[in-house]
């Protein structure tokens, strides 16, 4: 019985610690599992056309782009496959700021491009997406199709 009380106390303490952790500090909860790998310097030209945007522009123009289609020419720096029935793809083109968290754009897709590929990502901008459990996105591009 004492063992189960100790286990319950440990679980309660852990859940309280997680609840008190800001969403921006998910690495402390997940032990750096969500850290985007270093794929070296990224420099990709902006996508052409009226819908073409850089990663930084998607962030800076997110209010005007909400629920509108965009095309981003970028390098795939991370893929998390099969979560919530989607693949979660991190894109970078060399624009934006790491400090301001505007250099890594997350896209959801049925497609699964390979890390290191340079792709055209076509999807719809969503803003202020909260999935619960501390997973929230100021900007997310959904229903993305990828071409090389």
Secondary structure, DSSP 8 states (H G I E B T S, - for coil): -HHHHHHHHHHHHHHHHHHTS-GGGHHHHHTTTT--------------STTEE-HHHHHHTHHHHTTSEEEEEEEEEEEEEEETTEEEEEEE-S-S-TTTT-S-EEEEES----TT-EEEEEEEEEEEEEEETTEEEEEEEEEEEEE-
